Amino acid sequence: MNSTKNKLNKKSKMPFNINRKSFLGVLSLAYQEIIDSFLTKTKIKKPKEEEVLDLVRLKATKNDPKSILKIIDAYAYRKTFLMNIGDQKGLLLEQAIKDSNAKNILELGVYLGYSSIRILNSLREDSKLTSIEANEKFARIAKEHISIAGLSKNHDLKIGTSSNLITELNDPFDFVFIDHWKDLYLSDLKLLETTGLLKKGAWIFADNVVLFNLEDYLDYVRTSSDYSSKFIPTLREYSKSHPDGVEISIYKL
Ligand SMILES: C[S@@+](CC[C@H](N)C(=O)[O-])C[C@H]1O[C@@H](n2cnc3c(N)ncnc32)[C@H](O)[C@@H]1O
């Protein structure tokens, strides 16, 4: 963990200030986004998120979450990048949900509902997930994916920005998955603390901490006596070479 920490030693001006080691990882994402946005604007193709929904509607097996994840992963590997947690880090997320025994889970950043499906599929029967997504179009697609997966029962998807919606929540969480815009990780974590929404022993699972060089966030959870924090090195979603990692922090207060 120390050697990784030493490499994350530049001040972060998120969301677009990046760690040198993951520069190529971000560059390749930017390149794919530019091409996709050009093709969409010139009406050569639909937005990629709508293409994914079409494929899920056409090919997924109803009430089979794995069949939906498989379609989304195949699209991201073969066609163009999708900002889901991906298949490899997705397994880490599922394991963390199970190991934590979490009953009340909060997810910041939903996109197409990929990670929501992984979380909901790993939940105990008496547990629930609240997800917050700022983009209405993405939220609508995610809702349909989750419904096709047959996982809507224990799910509440709220549309709006995290900073506005967090203040409206009441029931403290024992697991928080942070995966929205990278410059908001630390401020939203602090907001969860001050609003009393973190239970003692809550797990905070933060994605992309290397890819986007989230130094401020990492410094906070690693040096605060309120957390015990662990780094897990991984590859970036849908990449075989670009580094990334997740940070799992346990709230001790
Ligand atoms: C990386 S994607 C989430 C991916 C998703 N967790 C998964 O693994 O399948 C980030 C999402 O966060 C959303 N977002 C960004 N800022 C937000 C905010 N302040 N509140 C809620 N959602 C936000 C974006 O619209 C985007 O859909």
Ligand as a Chemical Component Dictionary entry (heavy atoms), coordinates in Angstrom:
data_LIG
# 
_chem_comp.id                   LIG 
_chem_comp.type                 NON-POLYMER 
_chem_comp.pdbx_formal_charge   0 
_chem_comp.three_letter_code    LIG 
# 
loop_
_chem_comp_atom.comp_id 
_chem_comp_atom.atom_id 
_chem_comp_atom.alt_atom_id 
_chem_comp_atom.type_symbol 
_chem_comp_atom.charge 
_chem_comp_atom.model_Cartn_x 
_chem_comp_atom.model_Cartn_y 
_chem_comp_atom.model_Cartn_z 
_chem_comp_atom.pdbx_ordinal 
LIG C1  C1  C 0  -18.698 5.977  -13.799 1  
LIG S1  S1  S 1  -20.397 6.223  -14.071 2  
LIG C2  C2  C 0  -21.156 5.089  -12.968 3  
LIG C3  C3  C 0  -20.943 3.661  -13.363 4  
LIG C4  C4  C 0  -21.716 2.670  -12.524 5  
LIG N1  N1  N 0  -21.435 2.837  -11.113 6  
LIG C5  C5  C 0  -21.340 1.270  -12.934 7  
LIG O1  O1  O 0  -20.276 0.797  -12.505 8  
LIG O2  O2  O -1 -22.093 0.639  -13.671 9  
LIG C6  C6  C 0  -20.653 7.762  -13.297 10 
LIG C7  C7  C 0  -22.093 8.221  -13.289 11 
LIG O3  O3  O 0  -22.223 9.219  -12.275 12 
LIG C8  C8  C 0  -23.184 10.155 -12.689 13 
LIG N2  N2  N 0  -22.951 11.357 -11.899 14 
LIG C9  C9  C 0  -21.943 12.250 -12.017 15 
LIG N3  N3  N 0  -22.016 13.184 -11.066 16 
LIG C10 C10 C 0  -23.088 12.882 -10.309 17 
LIG C11 C11 C 0  -23.683 13.468 -9.158  18 
LIG N4  N4  N 0  -23.181 14.558 -8.582  19 
LIG N5  N5  N 0  -24.769 12.883 -8.631  20 
LIG C12 C12 C 0  -25.290 11.755 -9.189  21 
LIG N6  N6  N 0  -24.771 11.164 -10.284 22 
LIG C13 C13 C 0  -23.684 11.715 -10.832 23 
LIG C14 C14 C 0  -22.932 10.307 -14.182 24 
LIG O4  O4  O 0  -24.058 10.820 -14.848 25 
LIG C15 C15 C 0  -22.581 8.875  -14.580 26 
LIG O5  O5  O 0  -23.717 8.201  -15.051 27 
# 
loop_
_chem_comp_bond.comp_id 
_chem_comp_bond.atom_id_1 
_chem_comp_bond.atom_id_2 
_chem_comp_bond.value_order 
_chem_comp_bond.pdbx_ordinal 
LIG C1  S1  SING 1  
LIG S1  C2  SING 2  
LIG S1  C6  SING 3  
LIG C2  C3  SING 4  
LIG C3  C4  SING 5  
LIG C4  N1  SING 6  
LIG C4  C5  SING 7  
LIG C5  O1  DOUB 8  
LIG C5  O2  SING 9  
LIG C6  C7  SING 10 
LIG C7  O3  SING 11 
LIG C7  C15 SING 12 
LIG O3  C8  SING 13 
LIG C8  N2  SING 14 
LIG C8  C14 SING 15 
LIG N2  C9  SING 16 
LIG N2  C13 SING 17 
LIG C9  N3  DOUB 18 
LIG N3  C10 SING 19 
LIG C10 C11 SING 20 
LIG C10 C13 DOUB 21 
LIG C11 N4  SING 22 
LIG C11 N5  DOUB 23 
LIG N5  C12 SING 24 
LIG C12 N6  DOUB 25 
LIG N6  C13 SING 26 
LIG C14 O4  SING 27 
LIG C14 C15 SING 28 
LIG C15 O5  SING 29 
# 
